Amino acid sequence: MPVEKNLVEIKFLVEGITCTGCAMDMENIMLDMDGVEEASVNYADGVFIIQYDPGETEGENIIKKVKTLGFKTKLSPEKT
């Protein structure tokens, strides 16, 4: 029986994503990071949602990595 993970979600607002290729690159880069279970970009809305396992990585590490992707980002004030 699979073990249920307690994932934490971080939502970012992103500016400058102009195509699905950029969005897919962002998702793939984040999915390569230890602890990241889900990464989803909606480039039309400028939203980037990442779900991670806090037992494998910290939220601060996720935030730092997103900032290196080359897009203007900020944490969404909206709670998910």
C-alpha positions as CSV (number, residue, x, y, z in Angstrom):
1,M,0.0,0.0,0.0
2,P,1.5,3.4,-1.0
3,V,2.4,5.8,1.8
4,E,0.4,9.1,1.7
5,K,2.6,12.1,1.7
6,N,1.7,15.4,3.4
7,L,2.6,17.8,0.6
8,V,2.9,21.6,1.0
9,E,1.8,23.9,-1.8
10,I,3.5,27.2,-2.8
11,K,1.9,29.5,-5.3
12,F,3.9,32.1,-7.2
13,L,2.8,34.9,-9.5
14,V,5.1,35.0,-12.5
15,E,5.7,37.7,-15.2
16,G,7.3,37.2,-18.6
17,I,6.3,33.6,-19.5
18,T,5.2,33.9,-23.1
19,C,4.8,30.3,-24.3
20,T,4.1,26.8,-23.3
21,G,7.7,25.8,-23.9
22,C,8.9,28.2,-21.2
23,A,6.3,26.9,-18.9
24,M,7.3,23.3,-19.5
25,D,11.0,24.1,-19.0
26,M,10.1,25.7,-15.6
27,E,8.1,22.7,-14.6
28,N,10.8,20.2,-15.6
29,I,13.5,22.1,-13.8
30,M,11.5,22.2,-10.6
31,L,10.5,18.5,-10.9
32,D,14.2,17.6,-11.0
33,M,14.6,19.1,-7.5
34,D,14.5,16.6,-4.6
35,G,11.2,16.8,-2.8
36,V,9.2,18.4,-5.5
37,E,6.2,16.2,-6.3
38,E,4.2,18.5,-8.6
39,A,5.0,21.7,-10.6
40,S,2.4,23.4,-12.8
41,V,2.6,26.6,-14.7
42,N,-0.4,28.4,-16.2
43,Y,1.5,30.9,-18.4
44,A,-1.7,32.7,-19.5
45,D,-2.6,33.5,-15.9
46,G,1.0,33.9,-14.7
47,V,0.6,31.3,-12.0
48,F,3.2,28.7,-10.9
49,I,2.1,26.1,-8.3
50,I,4.6,23.8,-6.7
51,Q,3.8,20.9,-4.3
52,Y,6.6,19.5,-2.3
53,D,7.4,17.1,0.5
54,P,8.6,19.1,3.5
55,G,10.4,16.0,4.8
56,E,12.7,16.1,1.7
57,T,13.2,19.9,1.2
58,E,12.3,23.2,2.7
59,G,10.0,25.9,1.3
60,E,12.9,28.4,1.3
61,N,14.9,26.1,-1.1
62,I,11.9,26.0,-3.5
63,I,11.6,29.8,-3.4
64,K,15.3,30.3,-4.0
65,K,15.2,27.9,-7.0
66,V,12.2,29.6,-8.6
67,K,14.1,32.9,-8.4
68,T,16.9,31.5,-10.4
69,L,14.6,30.6,-13.4
70,G,14.9,34.0,-15.0
71,F,11.4,35.3,-14.5
72,K,10.1,38.0,-12.2
73,T,8.3,36.0,-9.5
74,K,6.6,36.7,-6.2
75,L,4.8,34.6,-3.7
76,S,1.0,34.7,-4.2
77,P,-0.8,36.2,-1.2
78,E,-3.6,33.8,-1.9
79,K,-3.8,30.8,0.4
80,T,-4.3,27.5,-1.5
